[in-house]
Amino acid sequence: MSRVGKKPVPVPAGVTPRVEGQLVSVKGAKGELKFQVPDDVSVTLDGAQIKVDPRFETKRARAMWGMSRAMINNLVTGVSKGYEKKLEITGVGYRAAVAGKNLQLALGYSHDVNYPIPAGVTITTPKPTEIMVAGADKRQVGQVAAEIRAYRGPEPYKGKGVRYEGEYIFRKEGKKK
């Protein structure tokens, strides 16, 4: 039995869920998100909560049960509170700035890297060495943060590059003479 799937998803005030067959859509202050639930799982709206149950007693149905409940919970949390990821830039001359609909990154290459900001995500730079990625869709926020980090990941010798806030970088010792 899925411990995650057993719990119903509570719907906070200000969020309106809709279940139409296998499509779950949730609307709130931060926007509207949708999720297509797999056929192995049934979804019901029960007052101020959403219940997820498996239709069959198969291994796949049990796996989809917990995953579907977690995805629906992410939708509800996203439209009510939103998600954010913070990135830190370390290195001499490394900096970031938002210019219109692009994020300009100076990461030690011969030219600045221009990252187009996708719809549904807001990027701010409180300091030139910090990047805040925020939005309602947890998957999209994580993907954008990962794409920005991939331009210059942290290296193990000096620790230079783009890293997540609080990420531990295993440091290596250089060659001895």
C-alpha positions in Angstrom: 0.0 0.0 0.0 1.2 3.5 -0.8 1.6 5.6 2.3 1.7 8.8 0.2 -1.4 7.8 -1.9 -3.5 7.1 1.2 -3.5 10.7 2.4 -6.1 12.9 0.7 -4.7 16.2 -0.7 -6.1 19.1 1.3 -7.4 22.1 -0.7 -6.7 25.5 1.0 -9.0 28.5 0.8 -8.6 30.4 -2.4 -7.9 27.3 -4.5 -10.5 25.8 -6.8 -9.9 22.3 -8.0 -11.7 20.6 -10.9 -11.8 16.9 -11.8 -12.9 16.0 -15.3 -12.4 12.3 -16.0 -8.6 11.9 -15.7 -7.7 15.6 -16.0 -7.2 17.5 -12.7 -7.0 21.3 -13.0 -6.3 23.6 -10.1 -6.8 27.3 -10.1 -5.4 29.7 -7.5 -3.7 33.1 -6.8 -0.5 32.1 -8.7 -2.2 30.7 -11.8 -3.8 27.6 -13.2 -2.1 24.2 -13.5 -3.3 20.9 -15.0 -2.3 17.2 -14.7 -3.4 14.2 -16.7 -3.7 11.3 -14.2 -2.8 7.8 -15.5 -5.6 5.4 -16.3 -4.5 3.1 -13.4 -5.7 5.7 -10.9 -9.1 7.2 -10.1 -9.4 10.7 -8.7 -12.4 12.1 -6.8 -13.2 15.5 -5.4 -14.5 15.1 -1.8 -15.4 18.5 -0.4 -12.2 20.4 0.5 -9.9 17.5 -0.4 -8.9 15.4 -3.4 -8.7 11.6 -3.0 -6.6 9.4 -5.2 -7.3 5.6 -5.3 -5.8 2.8 -7.5 -8.2 1.1 -9.9 -6.4 -2.3 -10.0 -4.1 -4.3 -7.6 -1.1 -4.2 -9.9 2.4 -3.0 -9.2 2.1 -0.2 -11.8 -1.2 0.9 -10.3 0.3 1.2 -6.8 3.3 3.2 -8.3 1.0 5.6 -10.2 -1.2 6.0 -7.1 1.5 7.6 -5.0 3.0 9.5 -7.9 -0.4 11.0 -8.9 -1.1 12.1 -5.3 2.3 13.8 -5.1 1.8 15.6 -8.4 -1.7 16.8 -7.4 -0.3 18.0 -4.1 2.5 19.9 -6.0 -0.2 21.6 -8.2 -2.2 22.7 -5.1 0.9 24.0 -3.4 2.1 25.7 -6.5 -1.0 27.7 -7.2 -1.4 28.7 -3.5 2.2 29.4 -2.3 4.5 28.9 -5.4 8.0 27.5 -5.6 11.4 29.1 -5.7 15.0 28.0 -6.1 18.0 30.2 -5.2 21.3 30.0 -7.1 24.6 31.4 -6.0 27.4 32.5 -8.3 31.0 32.1 -7.1 34.0 33.4 -9.1 35.9 36.6 -9.9 34.0 38.5 -12.5 31.1 36.1 -12.5 27.7 37.9 -12.3 24.1 37.8 -13.4 21.6 40.5 -14.4 18.0 40.5 -15.8 17.8 42.5 -19.0 14.3 42.6 -20.4 13.1 39.0 -21.0 16.6 37.6 -20.8 19.0 36.6 -18.0 22.5 37.8 -18.8 25.2 35.6 -17.3 28.9 36.6 -17.2 30.6 33.3 -16.4 34.1 33.6 -17.7 33.4 32.9 -21.3 34.4 35.3 -24.1 30.8 36.5 -24.4 27.9 36.8 -22.0 25.4 33.9 -21.9 21.8 35.1 -22.7 19.2 32.8 -21.2 15.6 33.6 -22.4 13.2 33.5 -19.4 10.3 31.1 -20.2 6.7 32.0 -19.6 5.4 31.0 -16.1 8.7 31.6 -14.4 10.1 34.8 -12.9 13.8 35.4 -12.4 15.2 38.1 -10.2 18.8 39.0 -9.2 18.8 40.5 -5.7 22.6 40.7 -5.9 24.8 40.3 -8.9 25.9 36.9 -7.4 22.4 35.6 -6.6 19.6 34.3 -8.9 16.1 33.7 -7.7 13.9 31.4 -9.9 10.2 31.4 -8.9 7.0 30.1 -10.3 3.9 28.0 -9.7 5.0 24.8 -11.5 7.6 22.9 -9.4 8.9 20.9 -12.4 9.4 24.0 -14.5 11.2 26.0 -11.7 13.6 23.1 -11.1 14.2 22.7 -14.8 15.1 26.4 -15.3 17.4 26.4 -12.3 19.1 23.2 -13.6 19.6 24.8 -17.1 21.1 27.9 -15.6 23.4 25.9 -13.4 24.5 23.8 -16.4 26.1 26.8 -18.1 29.0 26.7 -15.6 28.6 24.1 -12.9 30.7 24.4 -9.8 34.2 23.0 -10.2 36.0 21.1 -7.4 39.3 22.9 -7.3 38.4 26.5 -6.6 34.6 26.1 -6.2 33.9 28.6 -9.0 30.6 28.4 -10.9 26.9 28.4 -10.4 25.5 26.3 -7.5 22.2 25.8 -5.6 21.9 27.6 -2.3 23.4 25.3 0.4 24.8 22.8 -2.1 28.0 21.2 -0.8 30.9 21.1 -3.3 33.4 18.3 -2.6 36.8 20.2 -2.9 39.9 18.5 -4.3 43.5 19.2 -3.5 45.7 20.3 -6.4 48.8 18.5 -7.6 51.8 18.7 -5.3 55.2 19.7 -6.7 
